[in-house]
Amino acid sequence: MICFAKANSNELRGSGRSIPGFHLRDALDLVAKRSPGLILRFGGHAQAAGLTIEEKNLEKFNQTFEQVAGELLPEAARLRVVETDGELESAYRSLEMAQMLESQIWGQGFPPPLFCDTFTVEKQRVVGERHLKLSLRKDGQRLEAMRFNSLDPMPARVRAAYRLSVNEFNGLKTVQLTLEHHQPT
């Protein structure tokens, strides 16, 4: 992805970040070779790069860059891969486990655990105008879950990647699943 900002009255400066399998600096070099003068300056490496273009050339840059990206980006890199920590035994889908996980320090390269299970969707409703609150069932256990910033209805059965979290409402703490990804089963 490349984000541009006005540099002066007729130039844009861009800053880009890449994904594994796509060498951003090489892609910009190919754009520059195919359309001489389109990029005024650029530099960087595989995962990050910067460039300057004339504002009037933004659309031409977008078209040329997308064509180059389509050629250079391996098919495997185009697939969305969700890595999880696997299924979570029902005994661990507890408030105590959620509190323990939330008390830990997580960061880049060391994300909080993401579990994956298949659930029956018993109920779903919109909350806060932009979120979906769900009641799920797995192994006889009823679980509350949230899908933030998504109003798309869920199917009756779903395979979902989720984080274990603590929901605090009116002073009461309960375990909640925060759904990150899902697919029908």
RABELNOR-V287726 format. One record per backbone hydrogen bond with DSSP energy under -1.0 kcal/mol. CO is the residue of the C=O (numbers start at 1). NH is the residue of the N-H. If there is no record, write none. Layout:
CO&NH ; CO&NH
This chain:
1&17 ; 3&15 ; 5&13 ; 10&55 ; 11&7 ; 11&8 ; 12&53 ; 13&5 ; 14&51 ; 15&3 ; 16&49 ; 19&22 ; 23&27 ; 24&28 ; 25&29 ; 26&30 ; 27&31 ; 28&32 ; 29&33 ; 30&34 ; 31&35 ; 35&38 ; 41&52 ; 43&50 ; 45&25 ; 46&24 ; 47&18 ; 48&45 ; 49&16 ; 50&43 ; 51&14 ; 52&40 ; 52&41 ; 53&12 ; 54&57 ; 55&58 ; 57&61 ; 58&62 ; 59&63 ; 60&64 ; 61&65 ; 62&66 ; 63&67 ; 64&68 ; 65&69 ; 66&70 ; 67&71 ; 68&72 ; 69&73 ; 75&78 ; 86&116 ; 89&92 ; 90&93 ; 92&94 ; 94&98 ; 95&99 ; 96&100 ; 97&101 ; 98&102 ; 99&103 ; 101&104 ; 107&110 ; 110&107 ; 114&85 ; 115&162 ; 117&160 ; 119&158 ; 120&137 ; 123&135 ; 125&133 ; 127&131 ; 130&150 ; 131&127 ; 132&147 ; 133&125 ; 134&145 ; 135&122 ; 135&123 ; 136&143 ; 137&120 ; 138&141 ; 141&138 ; 143&136 ; 144&177 ; 145&134 ; 146&179 ; 147&132 ; 156&121 ; 157&185 ; 158&119 ; 159&183 ; 160&117 ; 161&180 ; 161&181 ; 162&115 ; 163&178 ; 165&176 ; 167&174 ; 169&172 ; 172&169 ; 174&167 ; 176&165 ; 177&146 ; 178&163 ; 181&161 ; 183&159
